[in-house]
């Protein structure tokens, strides 16, 4: 884990294209994201280099990712590199729980990561939940936004 006094710089910036998604309908995008998350992330963990925390990918995170938020091609393509975004993301700030959140939720780690999407560097924000039992999950109230 890096010390907070040291400046953290993202060492790996993944490169990806939205070409695969150009002709997909919204339903097709959501189905693809659901299947990709299930096959590639569900039940797995990734260690974030900046905070030194382990993030768990859960089924609630899969549903929220595929069906619970706005969907657009840059966001869909970000799912293909989600593990790298979580691994290399820079801790940005702490978010307190929302009024309707579970009492088991302590709050959110908010991260900023970069990716090169269609040959343009994009800023990606994502949040992971932190629970009282120590679990850190890419879970229902996570957030993933590309240049928003």
HELIX and SHEET records of a PDB file:
HELIX    1   1 UNK A   19  UNK A   21  5                                   3    
HELIX    2   2 UNK A   26  UNK A   40  1                                  15    
HELIX    3   3 UNK A   59  UNK A   67  1                                   9    
HELIX    4   4 UNK A   73  UNK A   80  1                                   8    
HELIX    5   5 UNK A   82  UNK A   88  1                                   7    
SHEET    1   A 3 UNK A  14  UNK A  16  0                                        
SHEET    2   A 3 UNK A 105  UNK A 117  1                                        
SHEET    3   A 3 UNK A  90  UNK A  96 -1                                        
SHEET    1   B 6 UNK A  14  UNK A  16  0                                        
SHEET    2   B 6 UNK A 105  UNK A 117  1                                        
SHEET    3   B 6 UNK A 120  UNK A 131 -1                                        
SHEET    4   B 6 UNK A 136  UNK A 138 -1                                        
SHEET    5   B 6 UNK A  54  UNK A  57  1                                        
SHEET    6   B 6 UNK A  45  UNK A  47 -1                                        
SHEET    1   C 4 UNK A  14  UNK A  16  0                                        
SHEET    2   C 4 UNK A 105  UNK A 117  1                                        
SHEET    3   C 4 UNK A 120  UNK A 131 -1                                        
SHEET    4   C 4 UNK A 143  UNK A 146 -1                                        
END                                                                             
